[in-house]
Amino acid sequence: VNSNATTIILFGATGDLARRKLYPALYSLYKKKNNFAVIGVARRDYDHEVFRQNVYESLKNHSNPENDAEDFIKRFYYYPLDVKDTKAYDGLKELADQLNDQFDLQGNRMFYLSLAPEFFAPVTLNLKQAGLTTNTGWKRLVIEKPFGRDLESAAELNNSIHEVFEESEIYRIDHYLGKEMVQNIQVIRFANPIFEGIWNNRYISNIQITSSETLGVGERASYYDHTGALMDMIQNHMLQMVALTAMEPPSRFVTEDIRDEKVKVLRSIRPLTDSTVANSVVRGQYTRGTMPNGDVVKGYREEENIKEQSMTDTFVAAKLHIDNFRWAGVPFYIRTGKRMTAKSTEIVVQFKDAPKRPYFNNFNDLQPNLLVIHVQPDEGLSLKLNAKKFSTGGGSIPITMNFSNSNNDDGSSAYERLIQDCIHGDSTNFTRWDEVALSWQFVDYIAEAWKERNIPLDRYEAGTMGPASAHELLAKDGHHWWPLT
Ligand code: NAP
């Protein structure tokens, strides 16, 4: 049995995500001997040949097409369809059946919805109506973000797709979970007793998770102005990184056990109150400023397609508490934003200080130990230690042990890993419904408080690491954000 065989029905095949990430990812999967055919679906009036040339262009721009690319693109077919046109799905089914036989795809079907979120539910229901989901092999639904706009709409969406797919057939993409170093968090923790033994409130002072961008809103302006950093980043990627960093070792290293442990973390996040939203969540928006490369860039409200008085958050920082035995008393600081100083995602684990007295009274440079997991753009790990200053009488110097996996991945390899997992039926690195629901619950409370309680929007200059209040958030606790490395 060829378990790597499937028809992939890709909705949104002419879109940005497909072009930049999905086609390069599929090309790598093709090279790894997965057997698939792709039906690209979108409204525009392409035929198979034009579509194939578009896929080839995408490889030229974002990958490295070799001789086998000719054969690869022959596996691509195009089916023009407006997703709201229920009748048109019949022809899609015919084509899918035909390709299944032609390429020996074992009756398996992956439906990949790379579409605007308002189409997720209707497309799913239409697939069922047209009989596309009563195929003979497995069926799996891959669904892009955002999964809802709040808990209520997410639950509604979830109910709709559950009319067609079982939870185990639903693959909710959080592409951060496909990133090498995010997957590595568990290996670093659980395969290294020297870390897991001290991974708790006796030895850890605080944890800082940053995901910063240098870009502004760009072409996504009208989408972003209704979304903001809280919904776009905190609800999914940031809380997922918190969960992976804080979770207990699962009793078995299998999908549902791992997800259970992540859910427990999300459930243990101390519920917010109006005063904790005011004191421990920072809401920011960038103004005109100068980027490190010297470019002077517009403020958010001056960008095209943004409302003049927009209150959208382009930056969020927050302090979380995880109320369990392991983490009691250890703040988790998270921050994410646009137009910051550098593009970087990293997790900094700050360990508690060594006793200074009586041993190191005169050591001015004694720094806390830091373990830094670099997620992007560099992938790696560094550990900051103190050592004796060479050759002089006394004192210490900080030294850093570094591991870095230099690559020039533009993000398509995360999609490659995730699509491969889906073909294998492994949903570990996708979010289960209860994780999504708990994350929305947390984020909804903040969004509601911002709306109702007159909580200020703090402005920060483009090219900085966020508003002053984001620095005060840590200073109040006697900490500071570690500079990005
Ligand atoms: P996009 O560039 O706007 O593409 C949307 C696609 O949907 C196009 O192929 C469009 O093709 C098709 N489409 C629109 N209306 C349709 C209709 N009524 N019937 C059939 N097809 C229709 O969007 P995207 O950036 O690729 O994003 C796709 C999904 O991925 C979204 O859920 C987004 O949130 C998510 N996502 C994107 C990125 C990214 O980097 N782009 C990152 C993370 C998540 P036609 O115009 O030809 O119909």
Residues whose N, C-alpha, C, O or C-beta is under 5 A from the ligand:
A	BS01	NAP	G12 A13 T14 G15 D16 L17 A18 V41 A42 R43 R44 L81 D82 V83 S114 L115 A116 P117 E144 K145 P146
